[in-house]
């Protein structure tokens, strides 16, 4: 494969990374990086090209789905707070959680249970556990790390998830599985999605203190314990901007938290793992539940809904701009160029580890995960057949790279939403999390080398 821009296709992504590291701001870095790409593509017509892509991005079905899901999640979360449900849940859980280790393990365990969708996981777990971890002076960076580690990593390990359904379709399209057998084949791949296994398993080691705190995370935890400042600087824009206390005349009841969350999960499953339909049902149910109990009148419920939507505007702006960057990279043929450049190295027993490393670099730098699957499967699957490489291992290495990118990319959707639910600046979250995601990636690479030569 060849790209007319060659190595120059890396420029927009490198600009984003550089500006973000210097400014510690994500949206601005994405905007500048996108403009650099549009200038490369269109020169004097860069502004027109940018506006055209922005409009088409906003009209994209996937983007519209994400905007609606995240906005309504903001509404549901605010309603749970206003009704006292979140407060009651935290108060109940604190009867059993006696220290910071228990708080982090409880967060991890809750993340393991909400495996249907990484958006649902990220937004539900962080907002549910914030009060508990705050009680024990856990930094918001640590909370965001635990939340993020059970978002995409756990969703790819459970066949009843949006990731599994999407990838199952790709396996059928690429003739690895017969029509209707994609999910059965995906289940065979799960043991080889090594990054997710390592990312999930490392969390309790960090929570219990068995794995030393690394670099930025150590500083964040020391800040929280010594000063009581749990949030890193510049966290206001990315977190929910409404009060996290219930209305003063509301009696907190745990059922007002548990029932809406159960309805959310049940409705999502009932409608074929569609989080949009699930969240619409959950918001409608919660509105009726709180109105019948006279916890909130109609005006207060309406205000809670729209305040929740407003709280998601900045995170959504980051996610939308990351989709614009994806379009820029697609037009520059960045993914095709990198895969094409490294394809000669994708040989024999080395195929799984080189696939994982190559695609991880792409997913980390571009913030595109499912798109990379669609591009890479038609390349990696024939290579695995031609080189007699264990097919499930090769497919697992591709999926692992997507899980790594979703976990580590600082403007990836799961990273942004995990930071949002934890009330943490997403750049602070990404940099404190990176040593642990790199550790999981290193273990993954070593295992792919071993399995590549032994299977």
N, C-alpha and C positions, 0 to 999 in steps of 0.2 A: 504494500500500500504506500502511496506517496501523497504528501500534502504539499500544495503549492507554497505554503508558508514555512515549511520545515520547522527548524528550531524556533523561528520567530513566533510560532503558534503558542509558545510557552509564555510570551510576554504578558498578556492580560492577567493570567493566574499569578505569575510572579509579582506583578504590581499589586494585586490584591493582598497577597501574603506580606509583602514588604510594608505597605501602608498600614495594614492592620497591626503588625507588630510594633510599628513606630507610634501610631496614634492610639492604639488600644480600642479602636472603634470599628465596628464591622460594616454597618451600612455604608458609611462614607468610603471605606476601602473597596467594597464591591462596586459602588458607583464609579469611582475613579478607574478601577480595573476594567469595567465594562466599556467606559468611554475610550480607554486606550485601545481596546479591541475594535470598537467601531471606527476609530480613526484609521487603524490599519486596514479595515475592510472597505471603508467608504470615503476616506479623506475628507474633503470639504462637506460632504453630505452626511457626516457622522451623526449630527443631531437628528436629521430626518430618519436615518436608519434606526437610531436609538428609540425614537418615539414610535416608529412602526413596530419594532420588536416588543416594546413595552405594552402597546395596545394588544398585539396578538398574544402575548404572554397572559395578559389579564383575561383574554377570551378563551384560553386553553382550558379544557375540561378538568384536567388534573389540578391546575392552579385554582380554578373556581372551587373545586371540591375542598382543597386545603384551606382556602380562605374561609369558607363556610364552617368547616369542622372546627378550626381553631377559634374563630370568632364566637361560635356557640359554646365551645368549651369554656371560654372566658366568662360567658353568661352563667353557665352552670356552676362554675367555681364561685363566682360572686354570690349567687343565690344560696349556695351551701354555707358560705360565710355569714351572710345576712340572717339566715334562718337559725344560726347557732349550731347547725349540724356538724361542721368541721370542728368547732370548739368542743362539742360533746364527744366526738370521736377521739380527739386528742386527750381529753380528760379521762376517758375510759382506758385508752391504751397506756397512759402514764401509771395506771395501777400496777401494770405488769412490767413496764420498762423502767429499770432501776439505774441504768448508767448509760454512758455514750455508746459503749459496745452493743448493748441491747438495742438502743435506738437505731443504730446503723444496720444491725442484723434484721430488725423488724422492717426497715425500709427495703432492704434487699429481698426479704421474703415476700413482701407485698408486691414488689416488682416481678418476682417469679410467677405470681398468681395472675397478674393482668398481662397476659401474653398475646392477646388478640391482635393488637395494633400498637405500633411504637408511639404514635401520637397519643392514643388513649393512655398508654403506659406512662409516658413522660409527664403529661399534664396532671394525671390523677395522683400518681405516687408522690410527686414533689409537694403538691399542695396539701395532700393528706398528712404528710410526715413533718412538715416544716415546724409546727409548734412543738412536736416531740423532740426533734433534734435541737431546736433552739433552747429547750429547757436544760440541755447538757452542754451548751456552748460549743456545739458542732458548727464549724464554719459552713457557710452556704456553698462554698466550692466543694467541700467534701460531700455534702448532701447531693449536689448536682452530679458529682461523679458516680455515686451509688445509683441514682436514678437513671442516668444515661447508660450505665453498664447493664441494666436490665431492660432497656428499650429495644433497639434493633438486635443486639446480641441474643436476647432470649426469644424474640419474635421469630428469628430464623431457625431456632431449634425446636419449635413447636409447629406441627403441620397444620394446626387450626389458627392461621394468622394470615394477614394480608400479604406478607412477604412470601409465604409458602404457596399461596394460591397463584400469585403472579409468576413465580419461578416455575411452578408446575406447568403453567401454560407455555412457557418458553421451552421447557424440556419436550413437550409434545410437538411444538413447532419445529424444533431442531431434530426430531425423529429419534430422540433418546428413549422416549416413552410413546406407547401407542395412545391414540386418542382416548381420553377417559382414564388413562393409567398414570397421568403425570404426578398426581399426589402420592401414589404408591411408590413411584420411583424416587420422589423427593424424600420420602421416609428412609429409603436406603442410603441417601446422601448425608443425612443428619449426623451420623457419627464422624464424618470427615469435614464438617464445618468447624474446623479446629479453633479458629480465632474466637468464635462465640463461646466455645467451651472454656477456653482460657480466660477470656474477659470476665465471664460470670463467676468462675471459680476463684479468681484473684480477690474479688471484693471482700469476702469474709476474712481473708488473711489481712487485708488492710484494716478492716473494721476492728478486728481483735488485736491489732498492733503486732501481729506476727511478721508482717512485712513492713519494714521501716518507711516512714513518711519520706517522700522524695522532694527535694528542691522547693518549687513554688507551693506545693501542698503543705509542706512542713511550715513554711512561713505563714500560710493562711490559717492553719490550725493554731499556731502560736499566737497570732493576732487575736483570734477569737477567744482563746483561753485567758490571755493576759489583759486584754482591753475590753472584752465584751462586744466588740464590733464584729458582728457575724457576717455582714455583707462586705464584699470588696468595694473599692471606689467605683463610681459610675454604674451602679447597679439599678438606679431608679428607672431608667428608660426601658430596660429589658424586662423588668418584673411587673407584676400586677400592681397598679398604682392606687388601688382603693384600700381602705382600712381593712386589716385582717382580724378585726374584732366583730362579734355579732352585734346587732342592734340592742341597745340597753334594755328595752322592755320585752325581749324575747327570752323564753325559757329554753335552753339548749337541750335537745333530745337526740340521742345517738341514731334513732331510726330515721331522722331527717338527713342523716348522712348515708347510712347503709342502704336504705331503700332506693334513693336516686342512683347510687353507684351500681347496685344490682340490676336495676332497670336498664341502665346504660349498657352494661355488659350483655345482659340477656337480649336486648333489642338489637345490639350489634351482631350477635351470633344469629339471631332469628332472621335478620335481613342479609344473610350470606356474607357475614363479616364486613358489613358496610358501616363504618363509623359515623358517616354523615346521618344516615337514617337512625342510627342508635342515639346520637346526641340530640337529634330533633325530638325523638320520643322522650328522652330523659329530661329535656328542658320543659316539654309540655307536661310531663308527669309531675315534675317538681313544682311547677307553677300551680297546678291544681292542688297538690298536697299541701303546700304552704298557705294557699288561699283558704282551703277548707278548714285548716287549723287556726285561721285568723292570725298567723304569725306575721304576715305582711299583707297590706291591702294591695289593690290592683296597681295603684300609682307606684308604690314601693317596689313591687315585683317588676314592673316595666322599667323603672330606673335601674334596678339591679341587672336586668338583662342588657340594657344599653351601656351601662358602666363597664360591664364585663367585656362587651364587644370593643369598647374604646381601649381597654387595657391591653388588647392583643394587637393594636395597630403597629407598634414598632417591631415586635417579633415578626409579624406578617410582612412588613416592608423588607426585612432582611431576607426572608424566605423567597419573596417575589423577585428581589434583585439577584438572588442566587440562581433562579431560573433564567433570568436574562443573561447572566454569565454563562450558563449552560448553552444557550443559543449561540453566543459569541464563540465559545469553544467548538461547538458543532460546525459552525461556518468556517472556522479556521482548521477544522479536521484534526483537532488536537489528539483525541483518543486514537484515531486511526493512525496518526503519525507515530505516536509512542509505541503502539502495539506493532506496527510495521517495522519500526526501527529495531525492536527487541525480539521480533519473531525468530530470527536465526538462532537466538540463544535458547529458545523454547524447545529443547530436545530431550527425548528419552526420559530417564528417571528424574531429570532436573525440571521437567515440565511443571509439576505442581508448585514447587517453591518459586520458580521464576514467574509463573502465572500470578501467584499470590502477591509477590513483591511488586511486579509491574502494575497490576491493576489496583493495588493498594495505593500506590503513588498517584494514580489517576483519580481514584475516588476521593482521596484526601485533598488533592489540590483543586479538583473541579466541583466537588460537592454533588456529583452525579453518581447515583448508585444503580438504580433500576435501568437507566439508559446504558450504563456500561455493561450490564448483563446482556442487554439486547444486542449490543455490538460485539461483545467478546465470545458469547456462546458459539456463534457460527464459525469462529476461528479456532477456539480451544477444543471443541468437541471433535472436529475432523482430525486435528493434530493428535489428540489422544488416541483415536482409532488407528491412525496411520503409524504411530510410534508404539502401539501396544501398551499404552499406559492405563492403569486402573481407572475406568471411566468415572466411578463415583468419587474417587480421590481428586481427579481433575476438576469435576464439577464443584466439589466441596471447596477447592482452592479459589474458584471464581466467586462463590457466594461469600467465603470468608473475607475476600477483599472488599466486598460491598459492606459487610458488617463493620469492618475496620474503618472504612471511610465515613459511614454514618456515625460511628462512635467518636472518631477523632477530628473530623473536619470542623473547624470552628464556625463555619457558616452553614453547615449541614442542618437539615430540619430538626432531627432529633436532638442535636447539640443545643440549638437555639431554644427549643421548647423545654428541654430539661433545665436549662439555665433560667428560663422564664418561670417555670413552676417552683424552682428553688429560690427565686428572688436574687439571682446572681448575675453579674456582668458576664456575658457569654465568652468574652475573650479570657477573662480570669478563669472561667470554668474550663475552657479548652486547654489553656497552658498548664493548669494544675493537674488535669486529667492525663495529659500527653505522656508523662513517664510511665504510667500504668498501662495505657493502650499500647505503647511501644514495647513494653515488657511482654504483654500478651502476644504481640506481633512477632517478637523474637522467638518465643516458645513455639509459636505456630510455624514459623519458617524452619526451625530445627526439626520439628516433627514431620513436615512435608518432605524434607530431605531424607529422613529415615524411612518414611513410608514409601517414598518414591523408589527407593532402592530395594525395599523388602517385599512390597506387594506385587 
